[in-house]
Structure formats: structure tokens, C-alpha cells
Amino acid sequence: MQAPYDREGGQAQGDGDPHPGPYPPGPSPHPQQPYQQQHQEPYAPRDPQGWSGTPAQQPYPHQPPQQYPQQQHPYPAQQPQAQQPSQDAFAHLFRDQQSTAGPGTAPGHGSGYPAQPTPPPGTGAPTAQQQPAPAPTPPPAPQRGGKAAGILRSSAIMAAGTLVSRLTGFVRQLVLVAALGAAVLGDTYTVAWALPSMIYILTIGGGLNSVFVPQLVRAMKNDDDGGDAYANRLLTLVMVVLGGLVIAAVLAAPLLIRMMSAKIADDPAANEVAVTFARYFLPTIFFMGVHVVMGQILNARDSFGPMMWTPVLNNIVVIFTFGMFLWVYGTQRSSELGVTTITPEGIRLLGVGTLLGLVVQALAMIPYLRAAGFRVRLRFDWRGHGLGKAAKLAKWTVLFVFANQAGLVVITQFATWAGENAERAGYPGTGFIAYNSALLIWQMPQAIITVSVMAALLPRISRSAADGDTAAVRDDLSHGLRTSAVAIVPIGFAFVALGIPMCTLLFGSAGDEGARSFGYILMAFGLGLIPFSAQYVVLRAFYAYEDTRTPFYNTVIVSAAWIVLSAVCFVTLPDRWVVAGIAFSYGIAYALGVSVAWRRLRARMNTDLDGARVVRTYIRLAGASIPAALLGGGAGYAITGALGHGVIGSLAALAGGGAVLLVVFYLTARRMRVEELTAMVGMVRSRLGR
């Protein structure tokens, strides 16, 4: 969606200045944009003299080019299309980091030229036209600056935190499968652990995650105290609501387990274990809410790292807990623990350790809040301070997540039912724990790449939406879509090509047959990653405009499609393939959802979203990924055929097939002139000094 637009009229004239032609001489009366013409696109053809126009069009050397009045825009002002090639998002980030600023630079200027004060009127001071042009001052040492560089740094911090969190989450899932297996006992823990997350999101989590970020940003902008009182009122309200919710949920634990899985509830031994686990886990609802509110307060203050890094502490605590369990009982394959043989002490150990992980995660946010200058104070004066408006907005988000979680409840019923039947038929690894394990791998790229980028962009998009700057919202969304697609598209194909060796390597503790079943589910998820990631980006725009009703209706469509398709899979497919069919249906449902959301967003913004260019980028990336996936998957299959599906064979297949896939994709994408990939590689090389 990041297209060459005229910012005033929306005409396709190159991504730049609405006033074509040479810049007139004289001091600029307008603040200079953070990107300057002298920092050219690193991949664009360079004029030997450093200027793409004629000598008559060159700016005077003693001052930067004049900027004409226009809306603030996240991308640099540029010359008309005939003078400079179209730019891309990665190139903007590269050029922004090369911009210079120093003590002698005028405020807001990114160039190395000294500030040129404008003489007061009537002083008779010679104008720029009357003065001889002095030699340009050498620029000072480069410093990072500008909006794009700030977003890049914030995204990098969040991506690093999310990466470590997801990696430790992988380890957590690995020890879970090793300790409890891929059968009914593992499903009881997984279903019980899904309950607090589902209840939290259904009641208040959806509103906190999407509605209150724009509200916190507005409170910081408009309130005299920088939004501190508003944030404390919100935190207090959330603590009160969630405290009461925890008490009700613990009392209703047996009903909640039956709602999630009738198959588990009908088995007395499995039901007892699941209910006991649930009563340990449900208090985490309170700490989830506290953690999210504190994280959103920091996000609104442009401190994005803590919310992404503190879940690592949670994972470490739970990993340590399962490590103790494995030290005492051994793996499930050796101990053969089941719902009838697991001891109360073992359940207590896992329950207390899992709860403690969320407690540590929430409390770890307090030092970061203090460092940001925020002090937690309980405030019960909720009336008349904007929380009612946020609650009205949040009601649609609650309905949004209700529709989403309704699908999850139905799928949990299908997966536990089919998984238990398949296990009895001799096909382990096809139940709900297998679904969750494959989902964990599949969602990791989207969480690291797409979520990190959009978390950094959402406050900025919210400010642009509040200011009525449609062009800035459109271009930021374009940035999120096209740049994330560079990684998301090939990774989606990689899951299809190499899903089995990934899972046999990671979940070998579930047995060869069970681990391969995990792999089939991951392959079925595969390509659905592309529409899943795209819809996440598109829906952020609706939240920025405080439109939570449209995402609700969109999610109803997605959930309804997913439920219907999953029901068809449950009825028509053999039990061992039901969960794989559910995973494949997930991607189809999101493909339908993103197409509906795109049309509604275009009508909402009343502007061209540059869909042709976005679709062209995705098609080119898919075209480069298909031969890469075929060759990489073939190489992985050949290696496992020779070495087997053990640790060595799986590792060799994943490494060899992944290397083939990466090389073929890169060469094919370069051949197809995928600009986003070329610019990204160039930016990385420049940062590495190559």
C-alpha cells in the first residue's frame, strides 16, 4: 500500500513533493523533513556530481533545499518521478540512518549544513540571492535520527525480546511434551492452561490490547499530567475487575473444563486432573491483566522493550518447574505417566510453578515503570475521566475476541475428541497438544516480525489518525504490510516444505509417529501464515481510527468460516487427520477475512490503498518461494531418507533443506527484482559496513 502518492490530492506522481520543479533559492521558511535529497537512495543511479537534475536545478550549496508546506509524512520528500526513481520502505530506513545532525545543525534538519538564520525584516541584511555562495561546511559525525530510525530501533528491540521469548517458549513446550507426552495427560494441562488466557481475552484483554493504546496516547497528549492519572485509574479498574473474575472462574472450573472439552470432562480421571490444573492456573488472569496494562503504559511512552522481554522470565520459571518434574519423574516415555498415575505432588508442582511464572512476569514491570517516571497509585475516581468512552469502544473489541474465542472453544472440542480416538487407534500426536505445539511454531514469525513492527507503528498511526493525516496512516500500513511480507511469505512456504523435520527435531520426545503427526499439522498451517499476518496489519488501522466495530464483524466472518470448515473436516476426515484439516481451514478463513477487511478499510479511509502494488509484491515473493520450497523440501526428504527421522537426520534435513530453500529464494527474488528484498539486503550490508 506504500505507493507513489501526491500527499495533497492523492495522485500518483511519485512519492514526493506536490510542487514539481526546481527548488527556488533563499532561506527555507519551513522546517526541513528528516530525509534530505543529498542522502540519496543507495541503490538508485548516482549522478557523478551527486545530483540527478541539471545544474540549474541544483540547490544552493549554502543551504538545504526548500520544503513546501505540506502534511507531515513518514516518508521523505522527493523529486518528481522523472528526476528520481521510486523509493521503497527499507531504503527510507537506510537513508534515515545515514542522515547527519550535530550541534551546528538547525533544529529539525537532518543535513550537515549549518543553520542559516533568517535576518529580521527591515534590517537591510543581504539576502541569499545577494550573497556569494560560500563553500559548504563539512558535515559532523552521523547520528541516528528521524521517525523511521526510531521505529526501526523500537522494532529491533521488540523483535529481539519477542525472539528470545518465543525461543524460551519453544523450550517450554518441548519440556511440556517430554514430561506429559502427546496424549490425554498433555491435553489436560494444555486445555487447563488455555482457560485463563481465553477468559482474560474475552473479558478485558481485547480492549486493553487494542483500544487503550490510542486512549493512553491521547491522554499523554492532552492531559496536564501527561496521562499518569488516567493510566492509574485504568490500572486500578482492571485490578478490581479481574480480581472478582478470578474468584468466579475458580468456582466454575468444572463447568469451564466441560465447555472446553466434553471428551475430557466425561473421563473422571482426566476431568479431575484438568480441574485441578485449572484452579492453579486461573489466578493468572489477574497477573495477565496487570502485565498488559503496565506494558501499554510503557508502550504509550515509546518504551517497547519491557513488554516483550518480561515474558522470558515467565518461560524461565516454567521451564525450571518442568525441569524439576522431569528430574523427579523422568520423561513420559520412560515413566508412562497418565491421568490415572500422575501423583498429586506432581500436579501441585506444575500448578504452582506455572502460576509463579505469571506473577514474576507482572511484577518485573514495576522497575521499568519507575525508570519511565511513572508511579503506580490506586485511583478509584473513575467517573468523568474518559474511561466510559474507552469502555464503549472496548465493548466491540470484547465481542471481537468473543467471536474469535468461540471458534477456539469449538476447535478444542473437535481436537480433543479426534485426538483421543486417534490415539486409541494407534496414531498419537494428533490431539489438542499437537495443535498447540504446531501453532506455537507457526505463529513465531508473525509475532517476531509483524507484531513487533506494528506495535512500534500503532502509537504513531493513532496520532496520524487523530490528526486526520490519511496519507500517513496509509503509508505506515503499507510499510507494515510490504516489509513484513519479505520474511512472512517464504517462511510460510518453508513450513510446508520442512514441517516434518522441524517437528521430529523439536518433539522427538513424543515418539517418531507422534512427532511426524505434529509435522503434518504444521505443514497444514503453513501458507495460512500469509493472510494471518496481513489481516493483523490491516486491523490496526481500524483501531487507530477508534473503529472497533468493523474488526468485530470481520472476526465473526473469520470464526464462522473456520468453524464451518473445521466441522466439515471433523465429519469427513479420519480422526488422525482432523486436526491437520482444522489447521488448513484456519488459513482459508483468514484469507477470506483479510479480503473483507481490505475492502472495508478502503471504504473507511476513502482513498486508494495501492492494492495493486501490495498484491504484486506478495505475488512476486510467492513466485520466488515456490521453486525454493520444492527444491528445499526435496533436499530435506532425501536427507531424512538417508539418515532417518532421528535427531541427526532431522537436524541435517532441516539445515540442508533450509539452506537450499534460502539460496534459491534469494536468487529467484533478485532475478524477479523484488525491490523490498533488495533494499533490505542493502540496508543490512550497509549496517555491517560491507
N, C-alpha and C positions, 0 to 999 in steps of 0.2 A: 504493500500500500504506500510505500515511500516512493512517490513519483515526482517528476519534474513539474512543479506547480508554481504558478504565479500566486503569491500569497494574498493578493488583493482580490483578484477575480476568479481564481481557480483555473486559469487557462494553462495549458501545457506549453510552457515557454522555456523550460529549463528551470532547474531548482534554484532560482536565484532572484535577483533584483527585478522588481516590476518596471523599472525605468531603464530600458536598454540604452546603450551608448556610452561614450567615454565619460569618466568622472570629471566634472569641472574643477578647475583649480580653486585654491583658497582653503582656509581652515574649515574643518567639518563642524557644523553646529550640532551634530548628533553623535551620541556615544557609538563607538565602534563595536561591531559584533566580535565575539570571541574568536572567530575564524577570519583570517586575513588572506588576501589574494597572494601575498608573497610566499605563503606556505602552500605550495601547490600540491595537487594530488600526486602521490608518489608514483602512480602508475600511468599518469597522463603524459603525453609527449611534451617535452620541455623545449621552449624557445631558447636558443643559445644565449640570449640576453636575459632570460628569466621572465619574459613577458610574452603572452601569446598574441597580443594585439600589435598594431602599428605603433611607431614612435609617437605619433600624435595622440594615441590613446593611453600612453603610459601616465601613471600618476606622478605628480611632482615628487622628487626624491626626498624632500624635507618633511613630508607628512604622509600619513596613510590615506588611502582613497576615501572619498566622502561616501557616507552611507545615507541613503534617502530614508525619509520617515516610513516606517512600516511596523507591522506587528512583530512582537518578539517571537522568535522562531528557533527551534532547536538545532537547525542546520545552518550552515554558513551562507552568507550572501555570496552570489557568484555572478560571473559574467553571463551574458546571453548564450544560448546554445551554440551559436556559431563560433564563439570565442573560446569556449572551454567545454570539454566533454562532460557528460552527466556524471555526477559523483555517486558514491554509494555510502552506506552507513559505516562500514568498517574504515573506509578512507577518511571519513569525517573524524572518527575517533583517533586515527593515526595522526591526522593533521593537527587536531586539537592538542595532542600531547607534545607536538613539536613547537607549539606557539610559545612565544617568549614574553616575559614580563619581568620588570625589575623596578628598582627604586625610581628610575627616571621615566617610567612609563606612565602615560596618562591613565587615569582611572578608567577601567573598562576596556583598555586597549590591550590587545594581545600581541602587538608588534613590538619590535625592539626600538622603535623610534622614540626620541624624547618628546615629552609633552610640549605642545605648541600653544601657549596661551593666546587667547584672542584679545587684542587691545580694546580697551573700552571705547565706546563711540565718542567721537569728538576730540580725541586726543591727538589726532594728526599722525598717529603711528603709521608707518608704511604697511601696506597690505602685502599679502603673499605674492600678489601679482607684481608689486613694485620692487620686491627684494630679489637679489640674486639667489639662486638655488644653492645652498651650502651642501657639502658632502654629507651623505647620511652617516649617522652615528652608528658605530658597531653595536650590534645587539648584545645585551647582557646574557648571562648564562640561562639556558632554558629552564623553565619551571612548568610544572603541570598546572593546568587551569582550564576553566571553561566547564560548561554544563556536561558535555559529553564525557570528558575525562572524569568528572565526579561520578557520573553514572557507571562508567567503566570500573572505577575503583570500588564503588559500592557493590557492583555486581560481582567483582572478583572476590571481595571479602565474603559475600554471601555464598557464592559458588564454592569457595574453599570450605566454609563451615558446613554447607549442605553436603559436600562431597565426603567430608570426614564423618558427618552424622549418618549419611547413608551407608558408608563403609562399615562403621560400627554397628549400624542396623543390620547389615548383612551378617556380620559375625553373630549378632544376637539371634537372628533367625537360624543360623547354622547350628548354634548350640541348642536352640529350642528343638529343632528337628532331631538332633543327636540324642537329646535327653528324653524326649517324649514320643519320638517316632512320627511316622506319616499316616497313622491310623486314628482310631477313635480317641485315644488319650490326647494326642496332639490337637485334635479338633476341639476337645472340651476346653483346653487352655485358649485356643485361638478364638473360639466363639465368645468365651467369657471376657477376653481382652478386647474384643470388638465392641462390646456393650457400652463401656464408658465413653469411648470415642463417638459412638453413634448418638448416644443421649446428649452428650455435650454439644455436638454439632447441630442436632435437631432443636435444642432449646435456645442456645445463645451463641454458640460458636460461629455459625454462619454470619450473623450480624457483626460480631467482633472482627472477623477476618476481613470483611469487605466494606461494611457500611461505616464503621467508626474511624477508619484511617482518614477519609476525607473530612469527617467531622472534627477529628483532632487537629488536622491541618488548618481548618478554618478557625478553630478556637485559638490556636497559636497565632494566627494572623490577626484576629480581630479582638481578642481579649487583652486587657491591660496586663494580666499576669502571665502572658504567654501560654495560656491554656492549662496551667497547673491545676487550678481549681476544678475545671471541667474533667480533667483526667482523674483526679482523686474521687470525684463524685461517681464517675463511671466505674472505677475500680471497686469502690465500696458497694455499689449496687450489684455488681457482678458477684462479689463475695457473698452477699446476703442471699441472692437468688440461688446460687449454686450450692450454698450450704444446705438450704432446705431441700434442694433437688437430690442431693446425696442421700439424705435421710429417707426420702420417699423411695429412691431407687434400691437401696439396700433392703428395705422391707419387701419390695416387689420383685426381688431377684428370681424366685422360681417362675413367676409369670414371664419375666423378661427372657429367661432361657428358653421357655416353650415358644415364645414369639420368634426367637432366632432359629430354633431347630426343634421341630416336633420329634424328629428321629432320636436326638439325644435325650429329650425330656421323657420319651417313652421307655428308655432304658434306665432302670432305677440306679444302677451303679454309676453310669455316665452322668445322669442328672445330678446325683449328689456331688460328684467331683466338680461339675460345671458350676453349680450354685455356690459351692464353697469358694471356688476361684473368683466368681463374680463378686462376692461380698468383700473379698480382699481388694478387688480392682476398682469397684465403683467409686470409692472416695477420690480416686484420681481425677474425677470430673472437676472437683473444686480446684485442684492444682493446675489442671489444663487451662481453665479459665483465667486464673491469676497469671500464669505464664504468658498467655496470649495478650492480655491487656497490657502488662508491663512491656512486652515486646512491641506492641503497636505504639505505645507512648514513645519508646525509643526510636521506632521507625519514623514517626512524625517529626522527630528531631534529627533525622538523617543519620541515625546510628543503627545500622542494619545488622552488624555482626553478631551481637549477643543472642538475638532470637534464633539465629542459625547455628550458633556454636553450643549453646547450653543443652540442646538435646543429646549432645555427645556424652555429657555427664550421666544422663538418664540411661543411655545404652551401656555405658561402662558399669554402672551399678547392676543392671540386669544381667549383663554378661558375667560379672563376678558371681552373682547369685546362681546362675545356671552352672558356672564352673564348680561351685561348691556342691551343687546337686550331682553333677557328673562324678565328682571326687568320691561322694558317698555311695551313689547307686550305680555308677557306670552308665554306659550308653544303653538306649532302649534295646538295641540288637543283642547286647550281652545280658542285660537284666531281664528282658522281656516284660517290663512293667506294662500294666494296662489299667483300665479304670477300676478293676476289681482287686488289683495287687498293690497299687501305689499307697504309701503309708500317709497317715495324717500329718506326720512331721515333714514329709516331702512336700505335701500341698502347702503347708504353712510356710516352709522356706521359700517356695516360689511365689506365694502370695505376698508375703511381707517384702521380699526383695523387689518385686515389680512395683508395689506401691511406693517404696522408698525411692525408687528411681525418679518418679514424677515429683516427689517432694523436693529432692535435691535440684532438679531442673528448674522448678519455680523459684526456690529461694536463691538460686545463683544469679537471678536477675537483679536483685536488690543492690549489690555493689555497682553495677553498671548504671542504674538509675541515679544513684548518689553522684557518680562521676559526671553524669549529664546535668547535674544541678537540680534534679527532681527529688522531692521528699514525699514519701508515702504518708498521707494523713487521711484517716477515715472521715468522710463527709456525708451526712445524711440529708443535706438540703438539696434534694433532687428536683423539686418543683421549680419551673420557670427558668431553667438554665440550659435548655436545648436538648435535654435527654429525651423529651417526648417526641421531638422531631426525629431524632435518631431511631427511637423505638418504632415509629411509624414506618420509616424506611426499612428497618430490620425485619418487620413482620413479613415482607415479601421474601427476604433472604431466608427466614425461617421456613417459609413454605417451599422455597427453592431447595433447601437441604432436606426437607421432609420428603419431597418428591424423589430426591437422589437416594436418601436412605431407605425409602420404601423399596426401591429396586434392590438395594443391598440385602434387605431382610428376605425378600423372595429368593434371591440368588443363594443366600446362606442355607435356606431350606432345601433348595434343589441340590446344592453341592454336598451337604452333609448326608442327605438321603442317598444320592447316587454313589458317593464315596464309600459309604458303609456297605452298600450292596456290591460294589466292585471289589472291595477288599475281601468279602466273603467268597467271591468268585475267583480270587487269586490275583487280583490286579490292584496292588497297593499304590498309594501316592496319587490318588485321583479324587480326593475329598477337599474339604474347605482349607485345610492347612496347605495343601498343594496349590490351591488357588491363590492364597495369600502370599506364599513364597514366590510364585511366579510374578504376581502383581508387584511385589517389592522390587524385584529386579527390573521389571518393565517400567515402573514409574521413576526410577532413579534418574535417567537422563532428563526427563521433564522437570523434576524437582531441582536438579543442579542447574540446568540451562534456562529453561523458560521461566520458572518461578523466581529465580534469582534476578533475572533481567527485569521482569515485570514488578517485582517488589521494589526495586530501585526506581522504576518509572512511575509507579502508581501515585505517589505524592505529587510528582511533577505533572502527571496527566490531570490529577484532580485540580491543581492550581490553574492549569491551562483551561480546563472545562469551566471553572468558576469565573475566569476572565473572559469567557466566550471566544477563546482562540481555537477555532475548529481546526485550522491548519496544523497547529502544534500537536493537538490530540491525534489527528490523522497520521502525522509523520512519526510520532512516538510509537503508535501502534504498528506502523509499517516497520519501524526499527525492530520491534519485538518479534514480529512475525518472520521477517526475512532472515534476520541474523540467527534466530534460534533454529530455523529450518535447515541451516547449513549442517548442523550436527544431528538434529532430530530425524531427518529423513533417512540418512544412511544407517543410523543406529536401529531404526525400525526394521530395515531390511536385514541388518546383522542379526537381530533376534530370530528372524525366520531362518536364516542360513545356519546359525550356530547355536540355536537354543538348546539342543540336546547336550553337546559337550559343555556348555555353560553350567547346566544343572547337574550333570553327572560329576562335574568337578566340585561344585559347591555343596550338593546334597547327596553325596555318595553314602553318607551315614544312613540314609533311608533305604539302602539296597539298590542294586543295579536297576531292577524293574521299576521301583518307585521313583528313582532319580530320572529315568527316561520319561516316565509319565509327567514329572514336573516339566521336563523339556518340551514335551508336546504342547502343554498348556502355554508355556512361554512363546513357542512358535505361533500359536493361535492368537495370542495377544499382539505380537509383532507389529504389523502395519497400522493397527489402530492407534499406535503412539502418535502418528502424524495428525489426524483430526483431533485427538485428545489434547495435544499441545496447542493446536491452533485455536480451539474453542476457548481454552483458558485465557489466551491473549485477547480475543475478541470481547469476551465478557467483562474484562477490566474496564473497557470504555464505558459500558453501561453503568458500572459502579461509580466511575468518575463523574458522570452526569447525575448521580444520585437516583438512577433508574434501576430499582431492584425488582420491579415487576416483570420486565422483559426477561431477565435471566431465569426467573421462576418459570414462566411459560416455556422457555426454551428447555429447561431441565425436565419439565413434565414430558415434553416430546421425547427427549433422550431416554428417560427412565421407562416411559411406556413402550418405546421401541425395544429397549433392552429386555424388559420383562417378557414381552410377546415372543421375541426371538429365542430367549432362553427357555421359555416354556415349550416352544417347538422342539428345541434340542433335547429337553428333558423327556419329551414324549416319544420322539422318533429315534434318538441315538442310543446305542448300547451304553450301559452305566459307566463304563471306563472312559467313554468319550464325551460324556455330558459336560464336564467342567471345561474341557477344551472348546466345545461348542459355545458355552457361555462366554468364554474369553474372546472368541472370534466375534460374537454378537456385540460385545462391548465396543469394538472398533466401528462396526457398522452403525450402531446407534449414535456415536459421536460424529461420524461423517454426516449423518442426517442433521444432527444438531448444529454443527458449525455452518452448514449451508443456510439453515433458517436464521441463525444469529447474524450472519453476514448481511443478509438482505434487510433485516430489521435495523441493523446498525447503519447501513447506508441510508435508509429512510429517516432514521433518527437524526443523523448528522446533516442530511440534505446536501451531500457532496459526493463526488466520485472518490471512492476509496482505492482507486488504482488496482482493481481486482485483476485486470489482465496481466499486469506486471508481477503481482504476487503469485498468481497461478502459474505463470511462465517459469518463475523461479522454482516452484515446487516440482513442476514437470521436468525441468532440466535436472534437478537433483535426483528425482526418481529415475530418470533415464540413465544417469551415471551409476545409480545404486543397483539397478537390475543385473547388469553383467558382473558387477563386483560381488553381489550376493551369490550368483550362480557359481562363479569360479571359487570364491571363498568357501561356500558350502560344500562344493565338490572336493576341495582340498581337505577340509575337515573330515568329511565322510571317508575319504581314502586313508587318512591317518588313523582314525579310530578303527577302520577295518584291519589295519596292520597291527596296531598296538592295543586294541581293545578299549573298553569304556572305563578302565580304572583311572586312578589319579594321573599316572604318567600319560596314558593315551588321551585322556580328556584335556590335560594341560597342553600337550603337543598339538592336538587338533584345534584347540582354541587359539593358541599362539600362531600356528601356521596358517589356519584358515583366516584368522583376523588380519594377519599381515597381508595376505593376498587380497582380501576384501578392501583394505585401506588403500593399498597401492593402486589397484585397478580403479577404485572410485576416484581417487585424486587425479590420476592421469586422464580418466574419461571426463571428469568435471572440467579440468583445464582445457581439454580438447573442445568441450561444448561451451567454453567461455562463460562459466558460471561466475559472474562478477563478484558475488559475495564471498565465495571461497577464495578467489584470487586476492581480494583485498584483505581478507582475514589472515592469509598466509603471509602477505607482505607486511602487515602490521606486526605479526609475531616475529618475523625476521628482523624488522627494524628495532623491536624491543630487545632482541638478543644481540644486536649490533652486527648483523650479517646482511 
